[in-house]
Amino acid sequence: MGKNLSELIEEFKENARVRTEKINKNIEELKGQAEELEEKIKASTAKLVDCELAGDETGMEKHSDETKKHQEDLALVKAKIEAYETELERTGQGDAELLEKIRQQAKAEREARNNKQRELTEEKRKVEEKIQELEAKKGELEKEIER
């Protein structure tokens, strides 16, 4: 037989812990990127406004494109954060294959316990029968002795 139930459960918990840590690390990195992009958007938008006020067409186009690029990047980063957070919620559900192994091992251990229980019950019944036989024989011997 492979791993016992406790080992499978520990493996499952360890896999979930590692996955959770990795997801949380990625979320934190993405949040940092999002903050940087928000600052870049503010800065490029301020420069865009300055160029508009100065009538600088080239600068307006440059900063407008830059702002749009940062906004697109920010939208992607936020979508990734959301996807990781969704994945984080599912992490506890974990590896379906490992869960199936855990279920199978639990079933096997339950069946083994039930079989052992049946064996012990049968052995107890036989011992009780033997005790009754011996008690009956004892009673016969006591009657024989009294005669």
Secondary structure, DSSP 4 states (H G I P E B T S, - for coil): --S-HHHHHHHHHHHHHHHHHHHHHHHHHHHHHHHHHHHHHHHHHHHHHHHHHHT-HHHHHHHHHHHHHHHHHHHHHHHHHHHHHHHHHHGGG--HHHHHHHHHHHHHHHHHHHHHHHHHHHHHHHHHHHHHHHHHHHHHHHHHHH-
